[in-house]
């Protein structure tokens, strides 16, 4: 069930922010919670596209659970597929 309007540009912005913050987290900066927040926002913004939504949700949960870094290439490909299909 979609609970808010989806915006692919917003999804990409939040994923990009999470990427930067997680890279800085690996360098010792305390950005983990902010990165998780951006992943959650990307998840929320992607409700209209079930495959993208599920991929982002799985990435967020894996990171929160055991620190597994998101597979950014897979997320980028999935986002690109949505962009291509909505043209």
Buried (B, 14 or more C-beta within 10 A) or exposed (E): EEEEEBEBEBBBBBBEBBBBBBEBBEEEEEBBEBBBBBBBBBBBBBBBBEEBBEBBBBBBBBBBEEEEEBBBEEBEEBBEEBBEEEE
